[in-house]
């Protein structure tokens, strides 16, 4: 363990490793049809957390990708999807807090496409089912690309008469592995709230991809009764099982002072002690993968 004192430098040695795989098998639908989308069956998101399909799923998206299903899943898992992977701007439907179904032609985007234009996107003669993939995505919030809770893929089949796409708790499968026991713990003074974490020198994030130092939007320090090894199996619940969770928004820069972090009730971070496990995590609000880009164990040192 390296004792950093009040100035901590984030690096690959004191960060964890994370890998995950999202998969979402498609359903076949009839060509050029005003499909019915139903998300009433989503009572748990792909992280395993409870969801109310009426009130928690605020934005429903239909997205057409210039990618095979295999390529889409690969790029999504690597968090490397780009604007040029889209055929057109996603079609959006904003829920009303009670409905859980909508017809395709009730969706729109800023281009206000006509009904004929939307239905033509489902023409297999122009968009080969082998090379184009469609996804129905349900999200919490109104920011496109963020807060996704479930994904259901579908493909156009000239021989299909199906006109419905039903999204359920089983539409997306997630498997993951978090390695926290191999990292070098970060030593900081006990009971000292004013500790600065600097991630400006990070080059690789926890997913093994290049670290975009300006992508960090949120910082979190949490205290847990579990050991690091026990937390690996509960990794997706880190924000739910903490005995104390101190958070802050990073608006710019590559540094944060822990003394600015607060609980939801307004309690300021008091510094760490020698009980349980303390973690610090850097989160990217604009990334599709919900895993922190950096996470380290904090331990007291002198």
N, C-alpha and C positions, 0 to 999 in steps of 0.2 A: 504493500500500500504506500502510495506517495502522499506525503502531507503537504497540501498546497497552501494552507493558511487561508487568508481571506481572498485570494485571487486564484480561481480554479481555471485551468486550461483544459477544455474538452478535447479528447483525442480518441483515436480508434482503440487504444489499449484499455481505456477506462469506460468504454461504451459496450453495450450488449449487442448481440446479433439476432436478427429476426428473419424468418422466412415464412411465407404463407402462400396458399393456393386457393383461389376462388374459381369455382366452376358452376356453370348454369346451363344445363341441357336444354335444347330448344323444343318448342312445340311447332307443329306444322299448321299453316293457315291458308285459306283460299286466296287467290290473287285478286288484287284491285277491289277489295271489299271494305266496307265501313265496319271495321272490327269492333267488338265489344271488349273492353278491358275491365277486369275485376280484380281488386286487391283486398277484398274482404277477408281472405284467408291468411293474411299476414298478421299473425299475432305475436311472432317472435322474429327479430331481425337476424341477419346472418352472423352476428356476434353472439347470438343466444340470449339477447335481452328482450324483455317483454315490450310489445308495441300495441297501441290501440289504432287499428286501421282507419278509424274515423277522424281521430283528433291528432295523431302523431305523424301521419303521412300527409304532408301539406302540398307537395309538388310531385306530380306524376309526369314522367318524361317518356317519350318514344324517340329512340335514337337509331339512325341508320348508319352503319359503319361500312367503309370500304375495306373490310377485313373479313377473312374467314373466321369462323367461331374459334378455332384453335389459336389463330394470331391475336384475336381480340382478348382472349383469356390470358395469353402470354403477356401482352402489353399492359393489361390491367393489373396483373400481379406484379409487374415490374414498375408500375406507376409511370409508364412511358407513353401513354396515349397522347396524341397531338391533334390539333385542330384539323390538319389535313387528312386525318383518318375518318372524318365525317363526310357523308354525302351532302348533308344540308344541316342548317341550324336545328338543334333538337326541337321537337314539337312538345309543347308544354300544356299541362292542365293543372289549374290551381283548385284544390279541393275546398269544399264549403263547411267542413267539420262534421258532416253527416253522411254524405254520399261515399260509396266505395266502388262505383262503376262509372264508366264514361265511354262514349263512342269515339272512335278515331277522329271523326270530323269535328268533334268538339275541341280537339287540340289545335294549337296554332303556335306561331312564333312571330318574331318582329317583322318578318317578310310578308306576313298575312297571306300565305299561299291559298290558292283556290282549292275547292274540293277535288277538282280534276287533277290538279298538281299533286296533292297528297296521295290520291289513289294510284297515280302513275308510279309513285315510289314503290308500290307493291306489284309492279308489273315484272314478272320473271324474264320476259323477253329483253327488257332493258337492263335489269339488275339480276344477274345470274345468282340463284340461291347458293351456288358453290362458292361465290366470291364476296357476297354481301351478307351481313348479319344485322338483325334488328334486336333491340333490347327495350323492354319495358322496365323502367327504373322508378322506384318509389323513394322519396327523400323527405327528411324533416327539415323545415326551413325553406327559404326561397332562393338561396344562392345556388346557381346551376353548378353541378359537379361536386357539391358538398352535401354532407348529411345523408348519403345514400344508405338505405336500410335493407333493400332487397332488389334483386335483379332477376328478371325472367326473359330469356331469349326466345325468339321465334323466327321461323323462316317461311318463305312463300313456297308453296308446293302446288304446281298446276293441277294435281290430282286430288287435292284436299278440298273438302266442303266445310271445314271447320271455320267458324267466324268469331271464335272467342279465345282470348288469352287470359287465363286465370293465374294470378300470382299468389303463391302461398308461402308458408313458412319454409317449405322444402324446395323453393325455386332455386336457391343459391346454396352451395355447399362450401364451407370454409374449413380448411385444415391449416394448422400453423405450428411453428416451433420457435420458442424464445429461449435463447441461451444467455443466462445471467450469471451462472456460477463460474464461468471461465474468465470474466473480466476482472481487471484490477480495480479494487475499490478506491474511491476518491476520499482522501482524508481532509477534513476541515475542522476548525476549532469547535469545541462544545459550546452551546448556548450563545453563539455569536450570529445574530441575524444578518449583519451586513457582510455577506460573502458574495463576490462577483464571479459569475460563470461566463467564460469567453469561448465561443465556438467558432471564432473567425479562422482558426487554423485547421478545422476539420476538412478532410478531402473526400472521405467516403462515409455514407450514412449506414444505418443499421441494416438496410436491405441490400447493401453491397453496391449501391449506385453512387454516382458523384454527389457530393453534399453541396446543395445550393444554400449557402450561408444566409441568404436573404429570405428563405422560404419559411423560417420559423415565425409562427404567429402566436403561439402560446407556450408558457413555461409552467411546469408543475413540480412541486415538491410534496411527497407524501410519506406518511409514517404508517407502518404495517406491523402486525403482530407475527406474521408469517416469516419464515426464512426465505432467502432468495430462491432456493430450489423449490420450495412450496409455491412461491409466487409465479414460477414459470408455468405451472399448470393452471393458474388463475389469471394469466396475463391479461386477458380481455376484460377482466373485471377490476383492474387497478384503480379506476376512478370511483368504483362502487364500494370497495372493501377497505379503503384507507381509514384508519382511526382519525387521522387529520389530513386534510388536503389543502395545500396553499397554492393558489394559481395567480397568474398575471398575464396580461396581453402584451406581446412584443410588437410595437408599432414600427420600429426601425432599429437598425444596428445589429450587432452580433454579440452583445453583452447584456446581462441582466443582473441586477442586485437583488438577492433573495429577500432583503428587507422590504421590498415593494410588493411581495406576494401576500395574498390574503385568502382566508377561507370564504365561503359563500356568505357567512354571517358577519364578515368584516374583521375577523381576527387576524392580526399581523403575524408573520412568521417569526418565531422566537429563537430560531437556531435549533440544531439537532441535539439529541442526547444519546446515551449509550444503550437505550432500550429498543428492542425490536429491530426493524429494518427501515432505513430511510432511502428513498429514491428520488432522483431528479430526472425529469423528462422534458425533451424539447419536441413540440408537436407542430405539424404543418397543417394548418386549416384548409389550405387549398389543394392538398394531396388527396388522391382517391383511396390510398391505403391508410387506414386509421392508426397504424402502429407509429409510435414516436420515432423520429429520425435519429434520436440519440437518447440513451437512458443509462444512468450510472448509479451505483450504490454509494451512499454517503456514509462515512464512518468517522467518529471522533478521533482526533490526533492532537498532539501537543507540539 
